Amino acid sequence: MEELNNGNNLEECNLLFFIFSMQRADKSPDKFEYVLTWKEYQMEYIWGCFQAMIFMKRRDWAESLFSKYSKMIAEEEQKHGMRCNGEELQKEQENTESLWKMNLCRGRAMIAYWIDGNLKEAEDYLVQALKATFPDWESEEWEGMQISLMELENALALVRVWKEQGNDGGKAASAKKLLMRCGQYIHKSVTDKEEHAKIFSKYAWMAAKEQMDMGDPKGALLLCIKAITELGRFGIEYFMIPLLKDMTAYHRRFEGCQESTGNRKDKEKFIEQYKELQRQIGNREIFLSKKRCENYLGVLERLREHFLYKWYPENSLFWNCWQKMYYLDCEIVMKERIALGITQENLADEIYKFEGEIGRFERREVMINNQKYARIMKKLGLPGKKRFNNINTTLQKVLELQRDIQSCAGKHQYDGIKVLLRQMEEKLDMDVMENWRTVRYYYNVIAMNEKSRPYEEILLEDRKLLELTWHIPLETLGEQATLEPKRRRVKNRKGGKSKKPHRKKKTIYRSPMKIEALLLNQIATLLKLLGREEEAKNLYRGVTHMIERSMVRPEYQYRSYSLLLGNMAKTNCSIEDAEKAIKLSLRCGKIGGVGVDYLTIACVMLDDSSNRECCIQMMKDIYCLYELLDDRKNMRILEDYFRGEFGMEINGN
């Protein structure tokens, strides 16, 4: 199914149902930006805190948050039940309720497994989770079915529990069959490359253990290598460590078998197996030898030790790499209305009968439906969809092309961008503003790198592209960095609002959308190239401050915040900002930008000669990261810098 043909029908559905439906259709929900209601955001935030409490082993807090989440679900079920009059709406309600039940069972299974260590209880809840949305999960044949990644995670978690229970009641055999069905489905039906990398890494980790139990270290190594290669291609850190740990163990066993081989012919055959394994990788020249695995593992563990919370999970099947982009509908409306100087009364005109509804909405006292939200956004000059991308398309292939373009841009592969951009342009309706703006942005990326146009000309065009939806002057961004959120007025003792002289207050503008963040970052880069570094610093300070002071936490705005924060750290030579950027990336399971941020720290520290040896080791770690991600351009840049600075080869023994 090439087209996201269910997108319009899903627009009114809750976030969990939307993500689940996209996964079942083999589409990546991570490619979207989401405008959430306050209730939706609260549910997401509470669920995230609940998971964190589980890994912290804080049962009291986990139970309290789980109870709160359950009550919010019950309230939503009641509201949905009141609205479901037609047969189609009733069916949607049943599907939504089964999905909520599945999620609650996942939560209970996590408590049983990670806190209580109760495998039997974890098994019971996982079976319930599977039955809730996937009643045919015990079928021998899954071909032709549509299965979400969440359901595959449930199945893999059940395999894990069964294997840890041992051969009690033939569960080892059942685990083997279920694992095989998961692998076959992932191989045939999960076609989105990034989603495949996430779920395949979890499957490969478990399947490799099965291969080792069968006495096939070569097969186990091959599975792990493929999984790590896929994760590296998309800059995903989460689940690399357990794979690398097991790979080092498999290499030792491989070497042990090789050393115990007495016959020279058998030994040569064994060496040939190693060479065959290397040839099977195909898409990478780097063969993950034992030494490389140990090097990569050491780097990732050091990064985690210095920059990540101790509770952060290493091999939970229900934890994932985060690339979420969330915004609040009430926050966007309020910030845009104030920036444009529109009163609540004027905004409500022809949309609401009562002008006070806008005020109630902005104060999070009421929610509005998608139709009214779209009309409000049209008045404010912004896209009106709540589930959207920075290009206007329903073609999955175009969304994948855009992701590949972003990957090429991160690795400075500009020739690759040109090829992909031409393909994307052919498939897009270039009369739509969102589409031609995004395409023009990437052409400006190429022009800036190739110096084919004057920087002033590119800067002027970028500003015009930004101003299509960005409604405050760039010159005010330095001032934005000094503002704090406006506090709500408290009521006086008589029950009315406190009376203070009215004065117009300057307020913090909204967080940038993804394409706006890309344009702002490019504008800052151009300002630096033109010698206007102070303006660039003000831009970075202002925009990062907006994100940090939003009601939506920075980790839910990863794509914008990590890019801007990392480049601000580089511009300001700030260790503090670079550390913050690394923490955010690792917290979200990403590693693509960590090398640049870590290099910022190393270069600043190098100003003190006493840090020389420490900086040498840090740069070697950075080189390992680039190698793991197959980022060859940055590898060459770092090789040249290291040779010139220290008079030695960075990749030498």
N, C-alpha and C positions, 0 to 999 in steps of 0.2 A: 504494500500500500504506500505509494509514493507521496500522496497528498494527505495533509492533516485535515481530513474532511470532517472530523468531529469537533474541530476547534470552536465553531460557533455555538453548537449545542452545549458544549462544556463550559461556556463562558459564565453561566449562572451557577455552576456547581461549586462546592467548597474546594479548598486547595488540595486536600488529601485525595479526593475523588478525581480531580483534574490530573494530578501527578500519576496516580494509579492507572488511569485510562491512557495517558500518554505512554507509560511503560508497556502496557498491554499491546498497544499499537506499534511497539518497537520504536518509539520516539524518545528523544532525550528531553525531559522536563527542565534540565539544567540550562538549556539554551534560551529559556524564557526569562523575562523580568516580570515580577508579580506586584501588582498594587493590591494590598490586603486591607480588609476592614480591621478595626482595632481588635475585634473578637478573634479573627483569624490569626492575627499576629500574636495575641496573648496565648493562644493555644499552641502555636509553634514554639514560642519562647518557653512556656511551661514544660513542653515535651523535651526540649533540649536540656533544660535544667534537671528534669527527672533522670534523663540518661546520665548526666554528669554525676548526680548523687549516687547512682548505682555503682559507677566505677570508683567513686570515692569511698564506697562501702558504708554510706550513710543511710541506713535503712529507714530511720525515722523521717528524714527529709524526703526520701524517695516515696514512701507511703503517703505522706502529706501531699506532695505534688501529684501523685497518681490519682489520689482522691479528688483533687481539684480539677484535674483534667477530665476525669470521669463525669463529674457534675456538669462541666461545660458541654460535654458530649450529650448528656441527658437533656440539657436545655435546648440544644440544637435539634435533637430528635423530636422534641415536643413541638418546636416551631415548624419543622418540616412536615410533621404529621398534620398540623392544622392547615397547611397550604396544599396538601396532596389530595385533590379532588378527582382528577382524571386518572385513567389507567396508566398512562405513560409516566405521570408524576409519581404514582404509587410504586411503580417498578423502580424508578430512580431512587425513591426513598428506601426501598428494600435493599438495593445495591449499596447505598450509602451506609445504612445501618450495619450491613455485614462487613463493610470495610472498617468501620469504627470498632466493631467487635474484634476483627483481626488485629488491629493496632493495639487494643487493650490486652489481648492475649499475648502479643509480643512483649508488652511491658511486663506482664506477670512472669513470663518465661525468663526475662532478663533478671528479675529479682531472684527467682528460684535458682538460676544458674550462677550468676556472678556474686550474689550476696550469701545465699543459703547453701549453695553447693548441693542442692537437691535435684539430682538428675531425673528422678521419676516425675516430680512435679513439673520440671521444665519440659519433659517429654509430653506430658498431658496437655499443657498449654500450647505447645507448638503444634500438636495434632489438631487442637481446637482452632488455632489460627489458620491452618491449612484448610480445614473443613469450611471455615466461614466464607472464604472467597474462591476456593479451589476444591470443590467436593470430589472431583475425579483424580485427585493427586496420587491415589494408589494404583491408577490404571497403568498397565504395562507399556502403553504406547501414548506418547504426548504429541505426536506429529499432528499438525493441523490446529492445535490449541493455541490460544493467546494467553501467555503467562507473563505476569509482571515481574520485575526484578525483586520486588518485596516478597512475592510468593516464592521465588527461587531462593532468596535468603532464608525464608522459613524452612524450606526443604533441606537446605545445606546445614542449617542449625540443628535440625532433627537428626541428620546423618551424624553430625558431631556428637550429639548426646548419645545416640545409639552406640557409636564406636567406643565412647568412654565408659559405657555400661558393660562392655565386653560381650561375650557370646551368650548373654542371658536370653533364653527363649528364641534363639536364632536371630537376634537383632543384628549381629555382624553381617549376616547374609542379606538382610533387609536393607541395611545401610549401604552395602555395596551396590545393590540394584538401584536404589533411589539416587545414589551419587552418579551412577552411569546414565540414568535418565536425565538428570540435571545437565551433565556434560554434553549429551547429544542435543538437548534443546538449545543450550548456549551456543554450540557450534553451528547449528543450522538456522536458528531463528533470531538471535540477538545480533543484528547487523549494524547498529549504530556503533562506531568504532570506540568512542569514549565510554559508553555504557557497557560495551563488551569488555573493555579493559578492567572496569571495576568489578563486574560479577565474575569474569574469568579468573582474576587473581585469587578470589576466595575459593572458587572451585578448584583451581590448580593446586593451591596449598593443601587441600584435603585429598585430592586425587593423587598427588605426589606421595603422600604418606602411604596410600594404598599400593602404589607402585613399588615402594620400598618394601612393604610387607610381602609383596609377591616376588621379591628378589630381583627387581629391575631398577637399579640406580640410574641407568642411562635414561629410561623413560621418565623417572622422577625429575632428573635434572632438566630434561627438555621441557617439561611442563612449566617448571619454575622460571626457566630462562625466557620462555615465551611470555609468561605473565609479567615479569619485570620489564621486558622490552616494551610491552604495551603500556604499562603504567608510566614508564619513562617518556614515551612518545607524547603523552598528554600532561607531563609534569605532575603526576599524582604521587604523593609520598605515602598516603595511607595504604597499608598492607604490604609495603616493601620489606619492612624489617622482618616479619615472620618468614617471608619467602627467602630472604637472604640468610637468615639463621639456619633454616632447614637445608639450604643449598650447601652451606659450608659443611654441615654434617654429612650430606650425601656425597660430597667430594671426598671426605675422609674415608667413607666406606668404599667409594670407587677406588681410591688409592690403595686401601687395604686389600681389596680383591686383586689389584694389579700386582702388588708386592708378593702376595701369596701364590701367584701363578708360577709354577715351576717350569713348565714347558715354554721354550722360546717362541714356538709357533703360536701358542695360546696368548702369550704376552703381546706379540705383534698384532694379533686379532683384537685384543683388548684396546691397544693404542688406536687401531683403526676405528673402533667404535667411538672413541673420543673425537677423532677427526670427522667422522660422519655426523656426529652431534653438532659440531661447529658448522658444517655445511648446511644442516637443516635449518639453522637460524635464518639465513637468507637475507633478511632486511637489515642486518647489523654486521659490521666488520668486527666489532668488539665481542670477543668470546668471553663469557662470564666464567673465568677460571676461578680456582679456589682463592688465589691471592686477591683478585679483583673483588670477589664477593666479600672477603674479609675487610678490604679497604672501604668499600661502599657501606658495609654494615657499621664500621667504626665511625665513619663520617655522620651517618644518620643518627646513631646513638649519641654522639657528642652533641649534635644539634638539639636533640630532644632533651638531653640532660641540662643544657644551658638555657634553652628558650621555651620549653614546653612544660605544662603542668605535670606533676608526677602521676596524677590519676588518669591521664589521657590514655585511652585504650590502644592496644597494639594489634589485637587480632579478633576483635568483636565483629561478628558477621552482620550485626545490625547497625554498625557505625559506618559512615561513608565520608568520602572526600566531599567537602562543601564548596559549591560554587554559586550559592544562592544570591539573588538580587531582589530584595524586598523593599517596598515603599508603602507608606500608609496613605490611604485615600484622603483622610481628614487633614493630614499634615501637608500634603501637596496642595490641596485646595486652599488652605489657610495661607500658606507661604506665597502662593501665586497671587492670590487675591490682594494681599497686602502689597506685594511688589508692584502690581499694576495699579494700585490706588483705587480698587473697586470696593465699594461698601458691601456689607452683607445683604442689605436691602436690594441693591442693584443686581447682585448676583442671583438672588432668589427670584427676581422678576421673570415671569412667564415660565418658571420651573416649579415653584411652590406657591400655594395660596397664602401661606403665612411666612412672612419674611424672617421670623425668628428661627425657622428650621435650619438655616445655614449656620447660625450660631450654635445651635444644639449639636449639629453634625461636627463642627470644628472642635467642640468640647468633648467629643466622644460619647455623648449622651444617647445619640441615635445613629443608626446606619442607613445608608441609602442604597437603592437598587442600582443595577448596572446601567439602566436606561437613563435615569436621572444623573448618574455620575458622568455618563458620556456627554450629556447636554451641558453640564457644568464645565467639563474640560474643554468643550468646543468654545464656550464663552471665554475661557482663559487661554485659548490658542495652543492647546496641548493634545496629544493623542488620547482618545477616550477609551481604549481597551484596557481591561484589568489584567489580562494575560497577554503580553505582547513581546515583540522582539524589536531591535532597532532597525530591522528591515521589515517591510510589509509583504509577507509571502506565506503561502500555505505549503510550499514545497520543502520537504525534508532535505532533499539534496542541496538546496541553496543554503539552508541553515548549517549543514555540514561543511560546505565550501567556505562559509564565513568563519567557522571555527578553525578550519585549516589555514585560512589567511591570517588569523590572529596568531596561530602557532608559528607561522613563517615570520611574521613581524617580530615576535619575541626572540627569534633566532637570527634575525637580520638576513633572512633569505628572500631578498627583494625580487629576484628573478622568478621565484616560485609564486610570489604574490601576484605578479603580472599575469601569469598563466591562469591562476585560480580566479582572479578578478575578471578576466575576459569571459570565463565560463559563467561566473555568477551574473555578470551584466547581461548576457544573452538570455538568461532565464527570468530576469526581473522586469517588472513594469516600471520603466524609468520615468514615467510621468508622475509617479507617487513620490512625495517629498522625502519620506523616510529612506526610500531606496537610493535616489540620486544623491542625497546628502552623504549616506554611508559610502557609496562608491567614490564620490569626490574626495572624501576624507582619505581613503586608501591611495588614491592617485597622488594626493599631496604628500603622503608618507613616502612614496616612491620618489617623487620630485625632490623632496627635502634630502633624501639619502644620496640621490644622484647629482644633486645641485644643478638640475636642469632648468630651474626657474629661480628668480630672485626670492630670497627669504621674505622680503617685505610683501611681495605679491602673494605668496602662500599664506602668510600671516593674515593679510586682509581678507582672503577668501575664507580661511578658517573662522575668523570672527563673524563673518556674514552667515556661515553655516550654523555656528553656535547660536546666534541671535534669533534663529527661526523658532527656538523654544526656550531659550535662556533669557530671562526678563530683568536682569539687573546688570549695570555696567561693570565691565572687568576692572575698571579703575577703583571700584568700591570694595574689591575683594580683600585688600589689606585691612580695611576697617572692619570687615566681617569677622576677621580673626580675633577681634577684641570684644565682640558682642557676646552676651549670654542670653539663654532662653528667657522669654518674658514670663514672669510668674503670674499665675491666676490671682485675681483680686479676691481677698477673703471678705466674708460678710461681717458687718459690724454687729454690735450686740442687739440691735433692734431688728435684725434679720435682713436688712437691706445691704446693698453693696457699699463698701467704704467709699466715701466721697473725697476724691482727690482732684486737684486742678487737672483738667484734660491737657495733655501734651502729646504731641506725635512722637512716638518712640521708634527708633531704628530697630529692626528685627533681623534675625538670622534667616537667610534664604534657605530653600530646600536643598536636599542632597541631589547631586547630578545624576541623570540617567546614564546608562552605559556609553552611548554615543557622545553625550555631552562630556563625560569624563575623558574619553579618548581625545576629543577636540581640545579640551582645556589643557590636557597634558602636552599635546603637540604645540599649542600656543605658547606654553611655558618654555618648551624646548627651543622654539624659534626666538623667543625673547632673549634667551641666554646666548644663542648664536649671534644675535644682533647687538650684543653687549648691554642689554637691558636686564641685567641679572636681578636687581632689586625688585623689578616688576614681576619677574618670574617667581621670586621668593614669596612676594605678597600673594600671588595667585595660589601657590601651593598651600600657604598658611591658611588662607581664607577658605578654600574648598575643603581641605581636610578638617578644619574646625566645624564647618557645616555638617559634615558626616558624623563627626564625634558628638555633636550636640543634638543630633536627630533623635527622635523617640525610638527609631529602629537602631539596634546595636550594630557597630561596625562590622562584626563578623557576618552579618546578614547583608552586607553591601560589599562583599569581598572584591569583586572585579574592579570596582571603581576605587575603593579605598586603598587596596594593596598597591595598585599602579601609582597613584598620586603620592602616597606616603613614601614609597620606596624612592621615587624620583626627587621628592622633597629632601629626603635624607641625603641623597647623593649631592644635590645642589647646595645644601647647607653644611655638608661634611659633618652630619650629626650622627653620633653613635646611638643616642637615645632613640631617634626616629627610626634608624635602621633596625635596631633591636625590636622595636614595636612592630615593624613590618614583617620581620622574620617570625615573631610570635604569632601574628595574625595568619600568615601563610601556613605554618605548621598546624595551628589550631584548626584550620579549614582543610587540612590534609593535602595541601599543595606545596610544591617545591620548585616550580618553574622560575620564580623570581628570587628565591633565597640566595642563589649564588651572587647576584649583583649586590644585594643588601649586605651580605656577609663580607664582600669585597670592600664595600664602603667602610665598614668597621675596621678591617685590616689596614686599609690605606690611611685612615685617620690615626690609628694606633702607631703606625710606622714613623710618624713624626717624632716619637720618643724612641731613641736608639735602644733603650733597654727592652723594648718589645720586639726586637728584630727576630729572634728565634720563634717566638709565639706567632708572629705575622707570617713567617715562612710556612709554618705548619697550617695556619688558617688558609693560606693561598693554595697549598697542596690539597686541602680538603675541598676548596672551591673547584679546583681543577677536576677532582673526582666527581663532584656533582655534575659538572658540565659533561663529563665523559658518560656518566650514568644516563643523562638526558639526551645524549648524542648531539650536543650543542657545539658543533665543530668550530663555528666562527669565534665564539667566545673562548673556546679552548686555545685557538691560535693567538688571539689577542692577549690572553693571559700568559701564554708561553713567551711571547715577545717581551711583555712587561717584566716578567720574572727574570728572564735572562739579562735584561738591561739593568734591573735594580739589584740583583743578587749575584750575577755572574755565574749562574748555574742553570741546569735544565730542570724544569719543574717536574717532568715525568721520568727523571732519572732514578736509579736505585739509591 
